[in-house]
Amino acid sequence: MNDPQVLAALKDVLDPEMSINIVDFGLVYRAVRTAERIEVSIGVMSTCPAMGVLVAEARTALRRRFPDVAHIHVELDMERPWCPDRLTDEGRLALGWVAAPVTPKNAPRHRATPRPRASKAIMPKVSRRWTQ
């Protein structure tokens, strides 16, 4: 089971190509914490040129959040391929794959008013007689 506090710390790490944190992007495969050790396994999308940067930034974020933990081990998991099913709902929203749910914070502040119907007063007069 992934540790929620470790995942929260890893949300500070952004994938450099997608600008989405690695948790919501589905790159964190395992995040385990004990009193003396943290172990994290990060997946990558094929041969990512920023693999080393992701590992270093993950270590830095974990060290900042858990300064008392003696051992922090972050490894790359090259065996399991990444797929879009690993995205969280927040990741899908960040990529624009789903519409944002309407909440009180983003709800429209006014009701949409219906379009006025065209009245006879503003409609041009149409003759029924054909001119030749």
The 8 nearest C-alpha neighbors of each residue, nearest first, counted from 0:
[[1, 2, 31, 30, 29, 3, 32, 28],
 [2, 0, 30, 31, 29, 3, 6, 5],
 [1, 3, 5, 4, 31, 30, 6, 32],
 [4, 2, 6, 5, 7, 1, 30, 8],
 [5, 3, 7, 6, 2, 8, 9, 64],
 [4, 6, 8, 2, 7, 3, 9, 30],
 [5, 7, 9, 3, 4, 8, 2, 10],
 [6, 8, 4, 10, 5, 9, 3, 11],
 [9, 7, 5, 6, 10, 61, 60, 11],
 [8, 10, 6, 11, 12, 7, 57, 5],
 [9, 11, 20, 7, 12, 8, 22, 6],
 [10, 12, 9, 8, 13, 20, 60, 7],
 [13, 11, 20, 10, 9, 21, 57, 56],
 [14, 12, 20, 19, 18, 21, 15, 11],
 [13, 15, 18, 17, 19, 16, 21, 20],
 [16, 14, 18, 17, 13, 49, 19, 53],
 [15, 17, 14, 18, 19, 49, 13, 47],
 [16, 18, 19, 14, 15, 13, 20, 94],
 [19, 17, 14, 13, 15, 16, 20, 21],
 [20, 18, 13, 17, 14, 24, 21, 23],
 [21, 19, 13, 10, 12, 22, 23, 14],
 [20, 22, 24, 26, 23, 13, 14, 12],
 [21, 23, 25, 24, 20, 27, 10, 26],
 [24, 22, 90, 87, 25, 21, 20, 86],
 [23, 25, 21, 86, 90, 22, 26, 20],
 [26, 24, 85, 86, 22, 23, 27, 21],
 [25, 27, 42, 21, 41, 24, 22, 28],
 [28, 26, 41, 22, 25, 29, 40, 42],
 [27, 29, 40, 41, 26, 42, 30, 25],
 [28, 30, 40, 39, 27, 1, 31, 41],
 [31, 29, 39, 1, 2, 38, 5, 40],
 [32, 30, 38, 2, 1, 37, 29, 39],
 [33, 31, 37, 36, 2, 38, 34, 30],
 [32, 34, 36, 35, 37, 31, 68, 38],
 [33, 35, 36, 68, 32, 37, 69, 67],
 [34, 36, 68, 69, 33, 70, 37, 32],
 [37, 35, 70, 33, 71, 32, 68, 34],
 [38, 36, 32, 71, 31, 72, 33, 70],
 [39, 37, 72, 31, 30, 73, 71, 32],
 [40, 38, 30, 73, 29, 72, 74, 41],
 [39, 41, 29, 74, 28, 75, 73, 76],
 [42, 40, 27, 75, 26, 76, 28, 74],
 [43, 41, 76, 26, 75, 77, 27, 28],
 [42, 44, 45, 81, 26, 47, 41, 77],
 [43, 45, 81, 47, 46, 80, 42, 82],
 [46, 44, 43, 47, 80, 77, 81, 42],
 [47, 45, 48, 44, 43, 50, 49, 77],
 [46, 48, 49, 50, 45, 44, 43, 51],
 [49, 47, 50, 46, 51, 52, 45, 16],
 [48, 50, 52, 47, 51, 53, 15, 14],
 [51, 49, 53, 52, 47, 48, 54, 43],
 [52, 50, 54, 53, 49, 55, 48, 56],
 [51, 53, 55, 49, 50, 54, 56, 57],
 [54, 52, 56, 50, 51, 55, 57, 49],
 [53, 55, 57, 51, 52, 56, 73, 58],
 [56, 54, 52, 58, 57, 53, 59, 51],
 [55, 57, 59, 53, 58, 54, 52, 60],
 [58, 56, 54, 60, 59, 55, 53, 61],
 [59, 57, 61, 55, 56, 60, 62, 54],
 [58, 60, 56, 62, 57, 61, 63, 55],
 [61, 59, 63, 57, 58, 62, 8, 56],
 [60, 62, 64, 58, 63, 59, 65, 8],
 [63, 61, 59, 65, 66, 64, 60, 58],
 [62, 64, 60, 61, 65, 66, 59, 8],
 [65, 63, 61, 62, 66, 8, 60, 5],
 [66, 64, 62, 67, 63, 68, 61, 60],
 [65, 67, 62, 68, 63, 64, 61, 69],
 [68, 66, 65, 69, 35, 62, 34, 64],
 [69, 67, 35, 66, 65, 70, 36, 34],
 [68, 70, 35, 36, 67, 71, 66, 37],
 [71, 69, 36, 68, 72, 37, 35, 38],
 [70, 72, 37, 36, 38, 73, 58, 69],
 [71, 73, 38, 37, 39, 70, 74, 58],
 [74, 72, 39, 40, 38, 54, 71, 58],
 [75, 73, 40, 41, 39, 76, 72, 54],
 [76, 74, 41, 42, 40, 77, 73, 43],
 [75, 77, 42, 78, 41, 40, 74, 79],
 [76, 78, 79, 75, 42, 43, 80, 45],
 [79, 77, 76, 80, 42, 75, 43, 81],
 [78, 80, 77, 76, 81, 42, 43, 28],
 [81, 79, 78, 82, 44, 77, 45, 42],
 [80, 82, 44, 43, 42, 79, 83, 85],
 [81, 83, 84, 85, 80, 86, 44, 25],
 [84, 82, 85, 86, 81, 25, 24, 91],
 [85, 83, 82, 86, 87, 25, 81, 91],
 [84, 86, 25, 83, 82, 87, 24, 81],
 [87, 85, 25, 24, 90, 84, 83, 23],
 [88, 86, 23, 90, 89, 91, 85, 25],
 [87, 89, 91, 90, 92, 86, 23, 97],
 [90, 88, 92, 87, 91, 23, 93, 86],
 [91, 89, 23, 87, 93, 92, 24, 88],
 [92, 90, 96, 88, 94, 93, 89, 97],
 [91, 93, 95, 89, 97, 90, 94, 96],
 [94, 92, 90, 95, 91, 89, 19, 96],
 [95, 93, 91, 92, 96, 90, 97, 19],
 [96, 94, 92, 93, 97, 91, 98, 90],
 [95, 97, 91, 94, 92, 98, 93, 90],
 [98, 96, 92, 95, 91, 99, 94, 88],
 [97, 99, 100, 92, 95, 96, 101, 91],
 [98, 100, 101, 97, 92, 95, 102, 105],
 [101, 99, 102, 98, 105, 97, 106, 92],
 [102, 100, 106, 105, 99, 103, 104, 107],
 [101, 103, 104, 105, 106, 100, 99, 107],
 [102, 104, 106, 105, 101, 107, 108, 100],
 [105, 103, 102, 106, 101, 107, 108, 100],
 [104, 106, 102, 103, 101, 107, 100, 108],
 [107, 105, 103, 101, 102, 104, 108, 109],
 [108, 106, 109, 105, 110, 103, 111, 101],
 [109, 107, 106, 110, 105, 103, 111, 104],
 [110, 108, 107, 111, 112, 106, 105, 103],
 [111, 109, 112, 108, 107, 113, 106, 114],
 [110, 112, 109, 113, 107, 114, 108, 106],
 [111, 113, 110, 114, 115, 109, 116, 107],
 [114, 112, 115, 111, 116, 110, 117, 109],
 [113, 115, 116, 112, 111, 117, 118, 110],
 [116, 114, 113, 117, 118, 112, 121, 111],
 [117, 115, 118, 114, 113, 119, 121, 122],
 [116, 118, 115, 119, 121, 122, 120, 114],
 [117, 119, 120, 121, 116, 122, 115, 123],
 [118, 120, 122, 121, 117, 123, 124, 116],
 [119, 121, 118, 122, 123, 117, 124, 116],
 [122, 120, 119, 118, 123, 117, 124, 116],
 [121, 123, 119, 120, 118, 124, 117, 125],
 [124, 122, 125, 121, 119, 120, 126, 118],
 [123, 125, 122, 126, 119, 121, 120, 127],
 [126, 124, 123, 127, 122, 128, 129, 119],
 [125, 127, 128, 124, 129, 130, 123, 122],
 [126, 128, 125, 129, 130, 124, 123, 131],
 [129, 127, 126, 130, 125, 131, 124, 123],
 [130, 128, 131, 127, 126, 125, 124, 123],
 [129, 131, 128, 126, 127, 125, 124, 123],
 [130, 129, 128, 127, 126, 125, 124, 123]]
